[in-house]
Amino acid sequence: MVPKKKDSKKTTLFSLRSKIGRSSGEVFDWLIQSSRYKRLIPPWEKVEFLSFEGDPRAVGFQVILKIKIGSFSRRMIIQRKELIEKESFTDVQVQGPFKHWEHIHRIHSTSDGECEIEDEIQFAAPFPFLHSRIEKREKRKIEWQHERLNNDLQVQSRYEASRLRILVSGSKGLVGYDLCSFLQSAGHQVVSLTRNKGNRGQDTIFWNPKSGEIGKEDFEDFDAVIHLAGKNIGSGFWTKKFKEEIFLSRCRDTWLLSQVLLRLFRPPKTIICASAVGIYGNRGDEELTEESPPGTGFLANLCQKWEESTTSIENRGTRGVHTRFGLILSSKGGMLAKIFPLFRLGFGAIIGSGKQWMSWISLDDVVYGLYHTLMTKEIEGPVNFTAPEAVTNASFSKKLSAAMHKPLFFRIGEKPLHFFLGEMADEMFLASARARPEKLETFGYQFFYPTLDQALSCTLFEL
């Protein structure tokens, strides 16, 4: 990081330069596209993109977004001020929370055919006392963005593929949002499957599996379908009604989607459906691969039925993949986002004995692993989406507390968990599943964040 100056008007200027293992032309083309904005928002930033206006390769292009600052939201409009093809472009704030904000992107070719990128930011905070805090966040953001850019281009360059047309359900969810922006930045056409009639458009298909309102012709001519939608199993108490809703949203809807695809003239070549390591049940210290038999319990039975729901379309010749997700780590959603405030305040805790194994995976490795699975035709059937190193609950809690620079004093016993959560406590918090990503590694996937420390450093601002 190279600080440039701080003038008397409290305008701060700094820059960061990093080596990227791709050509300057390739990096410029990736950076200039509108889809890259969504890829370059760190997980700790609360940003909603409202619209893109104009040609991103032209001066005057605008990005309109909403930034959440504490309990308040502020609209920000960023406009392209200058552009030199293949060399640099400048974005400025024309409306927003800063008194002044300007971001210059420069791409420098190197003698080895690769390049270095340089980001220079000049800003003036709305209030002088916020300058140091904002400068720290902006620097951390640029460092993170350089890492994300390098990783994305590295993954996208591994596969020789023509532009694919891909249907994605759950596109607004934790995984779906990042996956769609990644696929778009790689040049693929992404169409979202939605239940919201108001979202109908060129890149969306409406369906209502509950009422049977489905336009079969809308599903023609997709190369692949990635089905991620389903009711969040941790969003309510496991009453009989709630478990039925979970079952219907995952098993019935997946079966119905499979039936629609089965009846197409041109069905997709690949269908990738979400599943979970919950299929293995409570297995103690046993190492679990895709060949391990299912366990028992509500989640294990649910996942078995879920995976069986695509049998009909797979029997027609479509390649079927069932991604058995472990705990997905991201500070912007999922379990980590829920417990993050507690650990940040020093109220983190070990659950039960702390000896139960937690199979986890970074959100980035989920996205890159899904792309690897999509592009690797030999991968089919169940696939464990977990990092190579599972950890015990005690180890997880200690590492997260250390990452937050907080002590770990507390332990929540099994009896209080059973009292408040019942069956949910056993299956979601006390069950032990030590899953290993044997199939991903066998077919050449290389994890970007194989250890818990690396995964936390990618998603937490504090690091």
Secondary structure, DSSP 8 states (H G I E B T S, - for coil): -EEEEE-TT-EEEEEEEEEESS-HHHHHHHHHSTTHHHHTS-TTS-EEEEEEES-TTSTT-EEEEEEEETTEEEEEEEEEEEEETTTEEEEEEEESSSSEEEEEEEEEE-TTS-EEEEEEEEEE-SSGGGHHHHHHHHHHHHHHHHHHHHHHHHHHTT------EEEEESTTSHHHHHHHHHHHHTT-EEEEEES-GGG-BTTEEEEETTTTEE-GGGGTT-SEEEE-----TTSS---HHHHHHHHIIIIIHHHHHHHHHHT-SS--SEEEEEEEGGGG---TT-EE-TTS----SHHHHHHHHHHHTTHHHHHTT-EEEEEEE-EEE-TTSHHHHHHHHHHHTT--EEETTS-SEE-EEEHHHHHHHHHHHHH-TT--EEEEE--S--EEHHHHHHHHHHHTT----EEE-HHHHHHHHTHHIIIIII---EE--HHHHHTT---S--SHHHHHHHH-TT-
